[in-house]
Amino acid sequence: DPRAAEKAERANSLYDVMQAAADWFVEQLGGIEGQGARSYLDQRGLKAETVKAFGMGYAPDSRGKLKSALARFGEDKLIEAGLLISVEEKEPYDRFRGRLMIPIRDARGRVIAFGGRILGAGEPKYLNSPDTPLFDKGRTLYNIDLASAASRKAGRVIVVEGYMDVIALAQAGIGEAVAPLGTALTEHQLERLWRMVEVPILCFDGDAAGQKAAMRAALRAFPMLGPGRTLSFATLPTGQDPDDLVKAGGRMALEK
């Protein structure tokens, strides 16, 4: 019907906005202002091909650079896509400023949101796009597009806590990792994992918060368990996350 057609058309043009933003962030990472972000990536031991595969970029510390770079789409579209913040009586301004930018893609590989990591001190450490017509954080898993193919090959899927863990594991040769987006695992995300494999492996950080997250996921999964639908848990050494583990001992440390 006409309403559905209009909605589909709006969504399509939002995908264009998000892709244009992703391209622009990549460009900034390679420019003069991206120097700090490039140093941070070097410190984390990320190779150029990993950075490229995950489409990482940089948002300059400015309230209006993205807005003017994507002015052709119009402010309303940029606000709807979650790229600008609109406050009553004020000029809309860039949401992501001075952050390493990580695009979040849907299962078809289209950019639907971003996660931005602060480079210095400050809160929040990670800032995600708000929910938009393209992005519902409770239904999305980070890296679902690349992990789907890898999980078919490996016969497993590993759920870790954050973007950087997913990226570090992929660089170590484990491409079938996904992460929830700053929230506890939801029923929708569990359903999605079970469509990929019968026994997803939850591998959260080896600290109290990681154990709590694992317990929450177990309790949430209990009412949904059935034949071919369960979970297994990999417990990490105290104080370590998957990123630390593969850095110190490579892929085999995590396999063990």
C-alpha positions in Angstrom: 0.0 0.0 0.0 1.1 3.6 -0.5 2.1 4.0 3.2 4.3 0.9 3.1 5.9 2.1 -0.1 6.6 5.5 1.4 8.2 3.8 4.5 10.3 1.6 2.3 11.5 4.5 0.3 12.4 6.5 3.4 14.3 3.5 4.8 16.2 3.2 1.5 17.3 6.7 1.6 18.4 6.3 5.2 20.7 3.5 4.1 22.3 5.9 1.7 22.8 8.5 4.5 24.4 5.8 6.7 26.7 4.6 4.0 27.8 8.2 3.1 28.5 8.8 6.8 30.6 5.6 7.1 32.6 6.6 4.0 33.2 10.0 5.4 34.4 8.6 8.8 36.8 6.3 6.9 38.1 9.4 5.0 38.7 11.3 8.3 40.6 8.4 9.9 43.1 8.7 7.0 43.4 12.5 7.3 45.4 14.8 9.6 42.7 14.8 12.3 42.7 11.0 12.4 46.2 10.8 13.7 45.2 10.1 17.3 42.7 7.4 16.3 45.4 5.7 14.1 47.8 5.7 17.0 45.1 4.1 19.2 44.5 1.4 16.6 48.2 0.7 16.5 48.3 0.4 20.3 45.5 -2.1 20.2 47.6 -4.1 17.7 45.0 -3.9 14.9 46.3 -4.4 11.3 45.4 -2.2 8.4 43.4 -5.0 6.7 41.3 -5.6 9.9 40.5 -1.8 10.2 39.4 -1.9 6.6 37.4 -5.1 6.8 35.4 -3.6 9.7 35.1 -0.2 8.0 36.5 1.7 11.0 36.7 5.5 10.8 37.0 8.6 12.9 34.6 11.4 13.9 36.5 14.7 14.3 35.9 16.6 17.5 33.5 19.1 16.0 29.8 20.0 16.3 29.2 20.6 12.6 31.7 18.8 10.3 29.6 15.8 9.6 26.5 18.0 9.2 28.1 20.1 6.5 29.8 17.1 4.8 26.4 15.4 4.4 24.3 18.6 4.0 23.0 17.3 0.7 20.7 14.8 2.6 19.1 17.6 4.6 19.0 18.0 8.4 15.8 16.0 8.9 17.3 12.9 7.4 20.5 13.2 9.4 18.4 13.6 12.6 16.2 10.6 11.7 19.4 8.5 11.0 20.7 9.4 14.5 23.7 11.3 13.2 22.7 14.7 14.5 21.2 15.6 17.9 18.3 17.9 17.7 17.5 20.1 20.8 14.6 22.5 20.9 15.6 26.1 20.1 19.1 25.1 19.1 20.9 24.2 15.9 21.2 20.4 15.4 24.8 19.2 16.0 26.9 16.1 15.3 26.2 13.2 17.8 29.7 11.6 17.4 32.6 13.9 18.2 36.3 12.9 18.8 35.5 9.2 18.6 36.8 6.1 16.8 33.8 5.0 14.7 32.7 1.4 14.2 29.8 0.9 11.7 27.1 -1.6 12.8 25.7 -3.5 9.8 22.6 -5.6 9.3 22.6 -9.2 8.1 22.8 -8.0 4.5 25.9 -5.9 5.2 24.2 -2.5 5.1 25.3 0.2 7.6 22.4 0.8 10.1 24.1 2.4 13.0 27.5 3.3 14.6 29.4 2.7 17.8 31.9 5.4 18.8 34.7 4.8 21.2 36.2 7.8 23.0 40.0 8.0 22.5 41.0 9.8 25.7 39.4 10.0 29.2 35.7 10.6 29.4 32.3 9.1 29.6 30.6 7.3 28.1 33.5 5.2 26.8 31.2 3.8 24.0 28.4 5.8 22.5 25.9 3.9 20.2 23.5 5.3 17.7 20.0 5.7 19.2 17.2 3.4 17.9 16.1 4.6 14.4 13.9 3.3 11.6 16.9 1.1 10.6 18.3 0.2 14.0 16.8 -1.6 17.0 19.6 -2.5 19.4 17.7 -5.3 21.1 17.3 -7.1 17.8 20.7 -6.5 16.3 24.0 -8.3 16.9 27.3 -6.6 16.0 29.1 -8.4 13.1 26.0 -10.5 12.2 26.8 -10.0 8.5 30.4 -11.4 8.6 29.8 -13.9 11.4 26.9 -15.7 9.6 29.1 -17.0 6.8 32.0 -17.8 9.2 29.6 -19.7 11.6 28.4 -21.9 8.8 31.9 -22.9 8.1 33.0 -23.3 11.7 29.7 -24.8 12.9 29.7 -22.5 15.9 29.0 -18.9 17.0 30.8 -17.2 19.9 29.1 -14.3 21.7 31.5 -11.8 23.3 30.8 -8.5 25.2 32.0 -5.8 22.9 33.1 -4.6 19.4 36.8 -4.8 20.2 36.6 -8.4 21.3 34.8 -9.3 18.0 37.4 -7.5 16.0 40.4 -9.0 17.9 39.0 -12.5 17.4 38.5 -11.9 13.7 42.1 -10.8 13.4 43.2 -14.0 15.2 41.3 -16.1 12.7 38.0 -16.6 14.6 35.5 -14.9 12.4 32.3 -16.3 13.9 32.0 -13.9 16.9 29.2 -11.5 17.5 28.3 -9.0 20.4 25.2 -7.5 21.8 25.1 -3.7 21.6 25.6 -2.4 25.1 22.7 -4.2 26.6 22.1 -7.6 28.1 21.3 -10.4 25.6 17.7 -10.1 24.6 15.1 -12.8 23.6 15.3 -11.6 20.0 19.1 -11.9 20.0 18.9 -15.4 21.4 16.4 -16.4 18.7 18.8 -15.0 16.1 21.7 -17.0 17.5 19.7 -20.2 17.6 18.8 -19.7 13.9 22.6 -19.8 13.3 23.6 -22.8 15.5 22.0 -25.0 18.2 24.5 -24.2 20.9 25.9 -20.7 20.8 29.0 -20.2 23.1 28.8 -17.3 25.4 32.3 -16.0 26.2 32.1 -13.0 28.5 34.9 -11.2 30.3 36.5 -13.0 33.3 35.4 -10.5 35.9 32.4 -10.1 38.2 30.5 -8.0 35.5 31.1 -10.7 32.9 29.9 -13.5 35.2 26.8 -11.4 36.0 26.1 -10.9 32.3 26.5 -14.7 31.7 24.0 -15.5 34.6 21.5 -12.9 33.2 21.8 -14.5 29.7 21.2 -18.0 31.3 18.2 -16.9 33.2 16.7 -15.2 30.1 17.3 -18.3 28.0 15.8 -20.8 30.5 12.1 -20.4 29.4 13.2 -20.6 25.8 15.2 -23.8 25.9 14.2 -26.8 23.9 15.6 -29.6 21.7 18.4 -28.0 19.6 18.2 -24.8 21.6 20.7 -24.4 24.5 23.7 -22.4 25.4 27.3 -23.2 26.5 29.6 -20.9 28.5 33.3 -20.4 28.2 34.8 -19.0 31.4 37.9 -16.8 30.9 40.8 -16.4 33.4 40.0 -13.8 36.1 40.4 -10.2 34.8 40.9 -11.1 31.2 38.6 -10.5 28.2 38.8 -12.3 24.8 40.9 -9.5 23.4 43.6 -9.9 26.1 43.6 -13.6 25.7 44.3 -13.7 22.0 46.8 -10.9 22.3 48.8 -12.9 24.9 48.4 -16.4 23.6 47.0 -16.2 20.1 44.0 -18.2 18.7 45.0 -21.4 20.6 44.6 -19.7 24.0 41.0 -19.0 23.2 40.3 -22.4 21.6 41.6 -24.0 24.8 
